């Protein structure tokens, strides 16, 4: 059995999921959202993210961790803040012997839908379909974290 912690990183909202792969297939163990308040100091927000990730790792004992690769496209300031969150997430993993892999959004889309340019709505539908869920987890950060972990486990993205 392989257990993967999938993370959609952010500073305000961090989506997470824990998926397990067995001979029977891939299943969802948990998923959720870590939130931090903008009025709280940056250091405290980063500490909260670190502590939450540390708790998840202690509880679910993943053997792998994967994060969505951040892009520095539009807003450099917010990208730098997210990069700091990524740093504390990777530190939490490293303290438990986990090296964090990164996967791009297009690779996630390719792995789940076969289309590296699939829409958010298509991705949510694929998460529901592939994991046999009744509805797409909300908010999108949570669905994204599930998709990230699923793509990592499936290995289908590397073919693109």
HELIX and SHEET records of a PDB file:
HELIX    1   1 UNK A   42  UNK A   60  1                                  19    
HELIX    2   2 UNK A   76  UNK A   94  1                                  19    
HELIX    3   3 UNK A  105  UNK A  113  1                                   9    
HELIX    4   4 UNK A  120  UNK A  131  1                                  12    
HELIX    5   5 UNK A  140  UNK A  154  1                                  15    
HELIX    6   6 UNK A  156  UNK A  159  5                                   4    
SHEET    1   A 5 UNK A  25  UNK A  35  0                                        
SHEET    2   A 5 UNK A  13  UNK A  22 -1                                        
SHEET    3   A 5 UNK A   2  UNK A   8 -1                                        
SHEET    4   A 5 UNK A  64  UNK A  68  1                                        
SHEET    5   A 5 UNK A 100  UNK A 103  1                                        
END                                                                             
